[in-house]
Amino acid sequence: MLKLSNIIKNYKAGDTTVNALKNINIEFRKNEFVSILGPSGCGKTTLLNIIGGLDRYTSGDLTINSKSTKEFKDGDWDTYRNHSVGFVFQNYNLIPHQTVLSNVELALTLSGVSKVERKQRAIDALTKVGLADQIKKKPTQMSGGQMQRVSIARALVNNPDILLADEPTGALDSETSIQIMEILKEIAKEKLIIMVTHNPDLAEQYSTRIVKLFDGNIISDSNPYEVAEYHTTSPDSKNRTSNKLHADKKTSMSFFTALSLSLNNLMTKKTRTFMTAFAGSIGIIGIALILSLSSGIQTYIDKVQEDTLSSYPITIESETVDLTSLMQSMSDVTSDDVNHDLDKVYTNSIMANMMNTMMAEVQTNNLEAFKTYLEKDDNGLSDAVSAIQYGYNLDLNIYKTETNDGVTQVNPSTIFSNIYGNTTTTNNSPMASLYSTGLKVWEEMLGNQDLLNSQYDILAGKWPTSKDEIILVVDEKNEINDMVLYALGLKDPEELEKVMQAAGKGELYESEETSYTYDELINMTYKLVLPTDSYQYDEPSKTWVDKKDDNIFMKSVVDNGLNLKIVGIIRPKEDAVSTAMNGAIGYTSELTEYVVNEINSSEIAKKQLENPDIDVFTGIPFVTDSETPTITMDDVNAYIETLDETSKEQTKAYIASMTEEQIIALFSEQMAPKTTDATYEGNLELLGIVDLNKPQTINIYANSFEAKDVIADNIEDYNQKMTDEGKDEYTISYTDMVGLMMSSISSIINVISYVLIAFVAISLVVSSIMIGIITYISVLERTKEIGILRSIGASKRDISRVFNAETLIVGFVSGSLGIIITMLLNIPINIIIKAVSGISGVNAALPVAGGATLVLISMFLTFIAGLIPSKIAAKKDPVVALRSE
């Protein structure tokens, strides 16, 4: 069964070679109780370690069932120890942080036994040694005799063929020693027990065979094994033994077992484990705080971008000036180059050059073709654009619904014209400039409802959804500019006139503060009047007459106008940096389309469109620049013939002495055909006639600055395509105002990112080094545990796995602790940021994905940091490890 042939074991002790075993030759039966006696240092324990596969012989051969172990690899020895050998140590060598049951189960976990079977077999083994009621205790809660019984149960649980006992009673009193020896004697009836002892009395009393060693040699054997005995062994017994010792199944510790061992070990040192995890989490906390702030700032920047871009879209006009070229021209004009002597004062034609450049840079954009392109599904802009708004040269004529005291136009506002009259040339008041430019109150809303929802809170009512619904916009303080209130007719315009008069006298005017409930404002109505509705056809003159000054006519027009009802009141959100609407009243694009279509279908609009050469208001043809009225002498003579006889004679006498040139010059003004100062384009604008397919402006709202760049690139691609197709007149020119204002943001963000990355890298390196050191300390503390695991068949890889599991646990706890602390710190951080900066939109919050990633990074880094210590642990000599304390 087990045979040692010429076994020699030498140790190196400095420069000296120690011969621990010298030509040991011995063979054992399959079941007997062998005691090895001898003085200290004679090689007893070394012989036991070689038989158990913990130590390697220098030369000779250890034969198991006639199979040599000379070619055994580490894995073969691990399997041999796990399946065929059980160890019982003098100092018990139990793992203190595991329960009694777990200590006994450990060898079975390496054998791949299922959890249910593992538990049952461990309980059976403990029952066999009389400890069935102690399975939940820790070894430190037991007596020495009980711990030795646990050690025996652990040695027996895997049903080994060989039980190796190294001084099993050395640390026990006499009574307990006898109890342990009785257990071993009973086991020896079925198994081979080899016991090393210093107690010859116990050996004589319980052993069936005593082998004495001295100075590395066997000097006596009380019952040597005879070769003839092998042939009397039953075939079944031989087969059972052979199959057991030649088990091919390799030992392997599951990762969950490694986690359990490491977790239990860490839990025995809760305070140190927590401090270690906390120290490891400091780097994670720093990174997590940076990520939280970065996320909050990025969210704020995204909001700023979205809000800013909703106020500053990419605007493309039908006629535009390239401001980039204009600015370049200005810089060239103000350059330091001097092209003349410095002996006189010379002119610097800045204004002339600027005007020349401006006129040269005026470009016409074909917005009809570009609108068609934008409305295609395959233009690649859908993900970059939040909204596209088409602008037309069209004002909505809005009137107050109440007409009993006359009609009151609220848009375009007439309050300044009523105060200052129809001219501002003699009035230098700042308010006069408002009259000249008009007061913008009504504005078409963006078509992106999600963007509007992100910028505004609904105070009452709802958002407009149809052409006859409008919405009122208040500011952050629920206030409306009094100028808007005057323009909307909510305050008496006469009060504004009094304010102006008082200001002109240098006096103060106390305006009465007013307030309105939501219910008072909701459902207020206004009347929409089409520009074409203000004209009436005059049959006698065959022309259209302007009736705006006819109050009776306009009252009827206003009364029959489209009702526009306020259906909601909105206010900018507290964290909105900029908003998409500048006016006080918002309406839908559906209303714009309705007005355009109604105007174009009116009789006066049709008449003007059908007769582009005739002014519908006078019936007189338009005069083009190329038309210069000329007359000839025949025209003059024909005209004179139309006069009465007296006038005819007088005229002929008057021109008799004149030349033809003088005569033609005299009659040119008198005979010139009637003309009009109006133009066809002017009449179209006056009547509000526009083509929906030909916008005057196109506003493209980008989702972000990156999306704005995508849009700009897309426009460049469009221009290149038009150029390639020979359609240069279709190319688009525009000025990117946002790009001019915000071009440095990306650079700033990149610099900040690089600094944060450098900071993060330093934190991670420091944390990794610390975790590596702590793991190495753990290896030193658990050296005996390493020896115990190796003695029951754990491989070097299993040992590495145990410490890798520990680093992963520490990494997980560090990462999780760092995330929790970060989340708690974010609360006061947000309060401080708001208090110091006054910005409420920056909310430091760690993204879920970022938190999970940091935990994984923490685990990965601690795993990497623990690789070297785990390799050191795996390479430890199990014999040396078992001797450590």
Disulfide bonds with the S-S distance in Angstrom:
none
